[in-house]
């Protein structure tokens, strides 16, 4: 069953029921899977908090585990964003503000974009930058990915405002970011799966920014 996506931000279902939204207003979707026996997973997908549970769960078990897993996602998000001190940047304004914080932290504030925005028309790139006018664009396909992957792509494009090519000077700029190699491997894996028509995740898989437990 799926939570109502048009519920007011922050609205919750009646006491004891499955939440319609997370604490910060994101929609909640519960997915029952006959393939699941004991494991429960939670992850972000296109701005929706998805909780995957066994089809055999009772309504009481569903309520218990949805509340439990949403709390795990919330705590995980706090841990992942503690370094930047921010929630996941969903709007263009929040993304631009986050870019400024990343530039200050890892690039000495030298990369100053004129605009940073999400776009839906980049099918072969995760991000792009135009050094001549200082604009940065990130593919909205990144939004459900872990925050450390989004930060890498954003830093990558910020670095291009300082060095246009992918030479040694460019990669030296990204050495300060601790998840550079990890994020590159993550995105290469997503690209490999997508090129072969495989879904990035399935009912029995967990997104890189999710949580999974056994009952």
Helices and strands as residue ranges (DSSP letters): E 28-33, E 39-45, E 48-54, H 59-81, H 92-106, E 115-119, E 127-130, E 135-139, G 140-142, H 147-160, H 168-173, H 180-195, E 211-214
